[in-house]
Amino acid sequence: MADYIYLIIGIAVLLVGGLVGLVTSTVRRRGRTSTPPAPGTTTAEPRVGDDAETPRDTPTRTVEDADLPTGPVDTLEPAPVLETPESTAGRLVRLRQRLARSQSPLGRGLLALLSRDVIDEDTWEEIEDLLITADVGVAPTQELVARLRTRVKVEGVSSASVQDILREELVTLVDPSLDRSLAVDRKDGKPAVVLVVGVNGTGKTTTVGKLARVLVAEDKQVVLGAADTFRAAAAEQLATWGERVGVPAVRGPEGSDPASVAFEAVRTGIEQEADVVLVDTAGRLQNKAGLMDELGKVKRVIEKQATVTEVLLVLDATTGQNGLQQARVFREAVDVTGIVLTKLDGSAKGGIVVAVQRELGVPVKLVGLGEGADDLAPFDPAAFVDALMGVTAS
Ligand SMILES: Nc1nc2c(ncn2[C@@H]2O[C@H](COP(=O)(O)OP(=O)(O)OP(=O)(O)O)[C@@H](O)[C@H]2O)c(=O)[nH]1
């Protein structure tokens, strides 16, 4: 009897052992043949040392409840949605008010002084001080005060006439006769080329981006050239400005020759039959000779293919005399044809418009009035003076 029991136990042990061996080898075989999980995904099977799955609070859905895709699944990236830049007319109305807010202390101050019952020598001195504090510059200030003195003496000082006299004389000072149009039309069957120069931090790259938007709003086809190869982020920044409005940006590796990037950008512009190529440059002011070499070379290289139709110098309105010093250095390095005065929204010293035009003998063509993408406007002397005097309706 005992023999039988031992025999049955023995057979049972063999059977269980065989069964366990069979199951293990099947599992191993399955593990070898299954495809490895895609990167970033987790396997469903727990492994040694794995924690148990966190219990889920939400009720599980049955297959019938789940929303199944009805059509083919689209795996393509959605096309980027291009922005529509604000039209020039629209931005002028908006920016005029901003200009008036920042510049009104000068206009209001002048008007208050000229409206005094008696305008004596002290008053004229106060007027002079006010103009000089607003960065108008000594010579233009003296000129303006001389003209105001004469007219006040001849025409009297009723409050209405004083306002008119001041307005007219300020417009004359800003010089409405200067040609402020931008040379951005194709020339000789080639794109116009605008070289944008200025010290880093003045808002140069931002201005190129904003200007591209102004031109796109005018239905122009634009190509950007990131010839500021000194700072890698500048090229990146410019490319982003371009992408937002569907404008291509030609860039080179960090530290590469700015002239070769400018050349490539113009070549691309010619190939694509663009209207304008806007070239951003690095304006390191380490010394005048270096700056002249760099900008001179960029210009020469561009002109092997197309004419540089415009050289815009970007100046920060908040830097006052420092900005004028920069203007002098750049004027010697390259033929500046227009000035872009940025950050006028952050400075109550709008007189810099007058001073910088006198210094360079070239007009302010554009003004930057904020960090927004469409906060760049053409400079209009009459609108500027109206803003100074708090008149925003014209
Ligand atoms: N408030 C105000 N800020 C401005 C204006 N224009 C530019 N900025 C700001 O000025 C800063 C410098 O602008 P950038 O365009 O990077 O200056 P940059 O001269 O190109 O400098 P790099 O790229 O180093 O060559 C940014 O924060 C801009 O948003 C403006 O009209 N008003």
Ligand as a Chemical Component Dictionary entry (heavy atoms), coordinates in Angstrom:
data_LIG
# 
_chem_comp.id                   LIG 
_chem_comp.type                 NON-POLYMER 
_chem_comp.pdbx_formal_charge   0 
_chem_comp.three_letter_code    LIG 
# 
loop_
_chem_comp_atom.comp_id 
_chem_comp_atom.atom_id 
_chem_comp_atom.alt_atom_id 
_chem_comp_atom.type_symbol 
_chem_comp_atom.charge 
_chem_comp_atom.model_Cartn_x 
_chem_comp_atom.model_Cartn_y 
_chem_comp_atom.model_Cartn_z 
_chem_comp_atom.pdbx_ordinal 
LIG N1  N1  N 0 9.558  99.774  -25.757 1  
LIG C1  C1  C 0 10.152 99.447  -26.909 2  
LIG N2  N2  N 0 11.025 98.417  -26.948 3  
LIG C2  C2  C 0 11.614 98.108  -28.118 4  
LIG C3  C3  C 0 11.362 98.842  -29.306 5  
LIG N3  N3  N 0 12.128 98.305  -30.304 6  
LIG C4  C4  C 0 12.815 97.274  -29.759 7  
LIG N4  N4  N 0 12.519 97.148  -28.442 8  
LIG C5  C5  C 0 13.061 96.166  -27.490 9  
LIG O1  O1  O 0 14.460 96.338  -27.380 10 
LIG C6  C6  C 0 15.083 95.106  -27.026 11 
LIG C7  C7  C 0 16.303 94.868  -27.904 12 
LIG O2  O2  O 0 15.861 94.605  -29.226 13 
LIG P1  P1  P 0 16.728 93.751  -30.268 14 
LIG O3  O3  O 0 16.011 93.841  -31.551 15 
LIG O4  O4  O 0 17.050 92.414  -29.753 16 
LIG O5  O5  O 0 18.063 94.587  -30.304 17 
LIG P2  P2  P 0 19.254 94.475  -31.354 18 
LIG O6  O6  O 0 19.759 95.833  -31.542 19 
LIG O7  O7  O 0 18.856 93.772  -32.578 20 
LIG O8  O8  O 0 20.284 93.595  -30.616 21 
LIG P3  P3  P 0 21.032 92.330  -31.269 22 
LIG O9  O9  O 0 19.964 91.348  -31.648 23 
LIG O10 O10 O 0 21.887 91.859  -30.144 24 
LIG O11 O11 O 0 21.782 92.846  -32.445 25 
LIG C8  C8  C 0 13.995 94.059  -27.175 26 
LIG O12 O12 O 0 13.517 93.730  -25.886 27 
LIG C9  C9  C 0 12.908 94.752  -27.980 28 
LIG O13 O13 O 0 11.620 94.260  -27.705 29 
LIG C10 C10 C 0 10.441 99.948  -29.233 30 
LIG O14 O14 O 0 10.168 100.674 -30.193 31 
LIG N5  N5  N 0 9.860  100.206 -28.010 32 
# 
loop_
_chem_comp_bond.comp_id 
_chem_comp_bond.atom_id_1 
_chem_comp_bond.atom_id_2 
_chem_comp_bond.value_order 
_chem_comp_bond.pdbx_ordinal 
LIG N1  C1  SING 1  
LIG C1  N2  DOUB 2  
LIG C1  N5  SING 3  
LIG N2  C2  SING 4  
LIG C2  C3  DOUB 5  
LIG C2  N4  SING 6  
LIG C3  N3  SING 7  
LIG C3  C10 SING 8  
LIG N3  C4  DOUB 9  
LIG C4  N4  SING 10 
LIG N4  C5  SING 11 
LIG C5  O1  SING 12 
LIG C5  C9  SING 13 
LIG O1  C6  SING 14 
LIG C6  C7  SING 15 
LIG C6  C8  SING 16 
LIG C7  O2  SING 17 
LIG O2  P1  SING 18 
LIG P1  O3  DOUB 19 
LIG P1  O4  SING 20 
LIG P1  O5  SING 21 
LIG O5  P2  SING 22 
LIG P2  O6  DOUB 23 
LIG P2  O7  SING 24 
LIG P2  O8  SING 25 
LIG O8  P3  SING 26 
LIG P3  O9  DOUB 27 
LIG P3  O10 SING 28 
LIG P3  O11 SING 29 
LIG C8  O12 SING 30 
LIG C8  C9  SING 31 
LIG C9  O13 SING 32 
LIG C10 O14 DOUB 33 
LIG C10 N5  SING 34 
# 
